[in-house]
Amino acid sequence: MDTTRTHTPPRTRSTPLTRSLYIGLALQILCIGIPLLDLLAFNTIESQVQAAYPDWSGDQVQLDTTAIAIGLAIITALGILAWAVALLVTRRGRFGRSTVTTMFIIGLCVAGSVIGMGGGAYERFAPLWISLTLFIVPLLPGLTALVAAWHPPTTRDRAVA
């Protein structure tokens, strides 16, 4: 008779912090499609480029439009990396507060600069609706994660989780 038992590690319970980080990660992944969706359907970046440089050829407009959309997608991908790092560090149980706070401040600065960044004939590189969407959507779970990182779970939270 075999009496060996396989040991399965206990499941780590979800906390408000990890839940908000997962939600933020999921929303950030969805956000990466916004500039790409604009390329395929809405063409607001293209309209903005044409308005800024009316004497450009169609190829030049398309190149600049694609560069702006890819730049926004890369910045959003860096946000995905930040959410993943914060989640990994927090799930390991170390440096959660400092990591979440640092990532929140960096994300806030980067997203805020994308809203107002312009140059050349552009008032802003990205259309305002895209910039604000890429700023606000991850901001809400980011604020939730920040609050959860700085307020330890209560006894009720531990019982529910």
Disulfide bonds with the S-S distance in Angstrom:
none
